[in-house]
Amino acid sequence: MTQTLENTGHSAPRHDLYYTVHKGIRFMHCQIMTALGTTDWSSNLESARMISELRRHLEMCADHLRHEDEIIHTAIETRLAGASTRADEEHDAHQVAFDAMTLLLDSLQTTATGPERQHLGRALYKTFCNFVAADLAHMEGEETVLQGHLHRLYTDAELQQLEGQIVSGIRPDMMVRFMRAIVSAQNWHERDEMLRGMQAAMPADAYDQLVAAIADKIAA
């Protein structure tokens, strides 16, 4: 699920833990933000669809933060204490945003009617936009500062082991969500390289099942 990164000072590309998954999350952020802005909250059907879609997206984002906290930040702290403090604080701020959006979603789903629903929908849109702005800056910091620490502290083989821990801890339904986001965000060459690597590494049945679950996105 990763690409390699050409890192200044190295003669060969280094293993990149962030690029592929962050590209997928950025893609989904943009999709959700656009959808929120165009949702007609007076429509029960549109409201229900948007509420479900955003809940699922926030679950995926929270799962991603957990992987980083438990595996990547722990690995960094093991060899360079304090290096992930800022990222941890930003993750805490993300959780505050998740909680705020969840409250708005609950209100939209259970109590909002008429003008109240329009007001809450607008508040949700602005809250999500502010979260996306913060997360885009946050991901850039991870891809530069934290990635730099990882490349200095760990070999590529060790980084691949960390990645394996992350992947093995993702439940199947959440893996489908991540893969749909990632596949949707990739150009043709990235998609082909990733899928060929997965096909070589996975049992045939497991690979076929995963591809079938995201086939609509792969064919796009």
C-alpha positions as CSV (number, residue, x, y, z in Angstrom):
1,M,0.0,0.0,0.0
2,T,3.0,2.4,-0.2
3,Q,5.2,4.0,-2.8
4,T,8.8,4.9,-2.5
5,L,10.1,8.4,-1.8
6,E,13.0,10.2,-3.3
7,N,14.6,11.6,-0.2
8,T,17.3,14.3,-0.3
9,G,20.6,12.9,0.7
10,H,19.9,9.3,-0.3
11,S,21.1,7.7,-3.6
12,A,18.0,5.5,-3.8
13,P,14.3,6.0,-3.0
14,R,13.2,5.3,0.5
15,H,10.2,3.4,1.7
16,D,7.3,5.8,2.2
17,L,4.7,5.0,4.8
18,Y,2.5,7.9,4.1
19,Y,2.1,8.8,0.4
20,T,-0.4,6.2,-0.7
21,V,-2.8,6.3,2.2
22,H,-2.6,10.1,2.5
23,K,-3.4,10.5,-1.2
24,G,-6.5,8.4,-0.7
25,I,-7.6,10.4,2.4
26,R,-7.0,13.7,0.6
27,F,-9.2,12.4,-2.3
28,M,-12.0,11.4,0.0
29,H,-11.7,14.7,1.9
30,C,-12.4,16.6,-1.3
31,Q,-15.2,14.3,-2.3
32,I,-16.9,14.6,1.0
33,M,-16.4,18.4,1.2
34,T,-18.0,18.8,-2.2
35,A,-20.9,16.5,-1.4
36,L,-21.6,18.3,1.9
37,G,-21.7,21.6,0.2
38,T,-24.2,20.4,-2.4
39,T,-26.5,18.4,-0.1
40,D,-30.1,19.5,0.1
41,W,-30.8,19.0,3.8
42,S,-34.5,19.5,3.2
43,S,-34.5,16.1,1.4
44,N,-34.7,13.1,3.8
45,L,-33.0,10.9,1.2
46,E,-30.1,13.2,0.5
47,S,-29.6,13.9,4.2
48,A,-29.6,10.2,5.1
49,R,-27.1,9.5,2.4
50,M,-24.8,12.3,3.4
51,I,-25.0,11.5,7.1
52,S,-24.1,7.8,6.4
53,E,-21.3,8.7,4.0
54,L,-19.7,11.2,6.5
55,R,-19.9,8.8,9.4
56,R,-18.1,6.2,7.4
57,H,-15.4,8.6,6.4
58,L,-14.8,9.8,9.9
59,E,-14.6,6.2,11.1
60,M,-11.9,5.6,8.4
61,C,-10.0,8.8,9.4
62,A,-10.1,7.8,13.1
63,D,-8.8,4.3,12.3
64,H,-6.0,5.9,10.4
65,L,-5.0,8.1,13.3
66,R,-5.1,5.0,15.6
67,H,-2.7,3.2,13.3
68,E,-0.3,6.1,13.4
69,D,-0.6,6.6,17.2
70,E,-0.1,3.0,18.1
71,I,2.5,1.9,15.5
72,I,4.3,4.8,13.8
73,H,4.5,7.3,16.7
74,T,5.4,4.5,19.1
75,A,8.2,3.5,16.8
76,I,9.5,7.1,16.5
77,E,9.3,7.6,20.3
78,T,11.2,4.4,20.9
79,R,14.3,5.9,19.2
80,L,13.8,9.6,19.5
81,A,11.7,10.6,22.5
82,G,9.5,13.6,22.0
83,A,9.7,13.7,18.2
84,S,6.0,12.9,17.7
85,T,4.6,15.2,20.4
86,R,3.3,17.8,17.9
87,A,1.7,15.2,15.8
88,D,0.0,13.6,18.8
89,E,-1.4,17.0,19.8
90,E,-2.7,17.5,16.3
91,H,-4.3,14.1,16.5
92,D,-6.0,15.2,19.7
93,A,-7.4,18.2,17.9
94,H,-8.7,16.0,15.1
95,Q,-10.5,13.9,17.7
96,V,-12.2,17.1,19.0
97,A,-13.3,17.8,15.5
98,F,-14.6,14.3,15.1
99,D,-16.6,14.6,18.3
100,A,-18.1,18.0,17.1
101,M,-19.1,16.6,13.8
102,T,-20.6,13.5,15.4
103,L,-22.8,15.7,17.6
104,L,-24.0,17.6,14.5
105,L,-24.6,14.4,12.6
106,D,-26.7,13.0,15.5
107,S,-28.7,16.2,15.6
108,L,-29.3,16.1,11.9
109,Q,-30.3,12.5,12.1
110,T,-32.6,12.6,15.1
111,T,-34.0,16.1,15.8
112,A,-33.4,18.5,12.9
113,T,-36.3,19.6,10.8
114,G,-36.9,22.4,8.4
115,P,-34.8,25.5,8.9
116,E,-33.0,23.8,11.8
117,R,-31.7,21.1,9.5
118,Q,-30.4,23.7,7.0
119,H,-28.6,25.5,9.9
120,L,-27.0,22.3,11.2
121,G,-26.1,21.2,7.7
122,R,-24.2,24.5,7.1
123,A,-22.5,24.2,10.5
124,L,-21.4,20.7,9.6
125,Y,-20.1,21.8,6.2
126,K,-18.0,24.6,7.8
127,T,-16.7,22.3,10.6
128,F,-15.6,19.7,8.1
129,C,-13.9,22.3,5.9
130,N,-12.0,23.5,8.9
131,F,-11.0,20.0,9.8
132,V,-9.8,19.3,6.3
133,A,-7.7,22.5,6.3
134,A,-6.0,21.4,9.5
135,D,-5.6,17.8,8.3
136,L,-4.0,18.8,5.0
137,A,-1.3,20.8,6.9
138,H,-1.0,17.9,9.4
139,M,-0.4,15.3,6.7
140,E,2.3,17.6,5.1
141,G,4.1,17.7,8.4
142,E,4.0,13.9,8.8
143,E,5.3,13.4,5.2
144,T,8.2,15.8,5.8
145,V,9.1,15.9,9.5
146,L,8.0,12.5,10.7
147,Q,9.0,10.8,7.5
148,G,12.5,12.3,7.9
149,H,12.7,10.9,11.4
150,L,11.6,7.5,10.2
151,H,14.2,7.5,7.4
152,R,17.0,8.4,9.8
153,L,15.9,6.0,12.6
154,Y,14.8,2.9,10.6
155,T,15.9,0.9,7.6
156,D,13.5,0.3,4.8
157,A,13.1,-3.3,5.9
158,E,12.1,-2.2,9.3
159,L,9.6,0.4,7.8
160,Q,8.1,-2.4,5.8
161,Q,7.6,-4.4,9.0
162,L,5.9,-1.5,10.6
163,E,3.6,-1.2,7.6
164,G,2.8,-4.9,7.8
165,Q,1.7,-4.4,11.4
166,I,-0.6,-1.6,10.3
167,V,-2.1,-3.6,7.5
168,S,-2.6,-6.7,9.6
169,G,-4.5,-4.7,12.1
170,I,-7.1,-3.4,9.7
171,R,-10.4,-5.3,9.8
172,P,-11.7,-6.5,6.4
173,D,-14.5,-4.0,5.9
174,M,-12.3,-1.1,6.8
175,M,-9.6,-2.4,4.4
176,V,-12.2,-2.2,1.6
177,R,-12.9,1.5,2.5
178,F,-9.2,2.3,2.5
179,M,-8.6,0.5,-0.8
180,R,-11.5,2.3,-2.5
181,A,-10.1,5.6,-1.4
182,I,-6.6,4.8,-2.5
183,V,-7.5,3.3,-5.8
184,S,-9.8,6.2,-6.6
185,A,-6.9,8.6,-5.9
186,Q,-4.3,6.9,-8.0
187,N,-3.1,7.5,-11.5
188,W,-3.0,4.5,-13.8
189,H,0.7,3.7,-13.2
190,E,0.4,3.8,-9.4
191,R,-2.7,1.7,-9.5
192,D,-1.1,-1.0,-11.7
193,E,2.0,-1.1,-9.6
194,M,0.1,-1.5,-6.4
195,L,-2.3,-4.1,-7.6
196,R,0.5,-6.2,-9.2
197,G,2.4,-6.1,-5.9
198,M,-0.7,-7.1,-3.9
199,Q,-1.5,-9.9,-6.3
200,A,2.0,-11.3,-5.9
201,A,1.9,-11.1,-2.1
202,M,-1.7,-12.3,-1.4
203,P,-3.4,-15.6,-1.7
204,A,-5.3,-15.7,-4.9
205,D,-8.8,-16.0,-3.3
206,A,-8.1,-13.1,-0.9
207,Y,-6.9,-10.9,-3.7
208,D,-9.9,-11.7,-5.9
209,Q,-12.3,-11.0,-3.1
210,L,-10.7,-7.6,-2.4
211,V,-10.6,-6.6,-6.1
212,A,-14.3,-7.6,-6.4
213,A,-15.2,-5.4,-3.5
214,I,-13.5,-2.3,-5.1
215,A,-14.1,-3.3,-8.8
216,D,-16.3,-0.3,-9.5
217,K,-13.5,2.1,-8.5
218,I,-10.7,0.1,-10.2
219,A,-12.7,0.2,-13.5
220,A,-13.1,3.9,-13.3
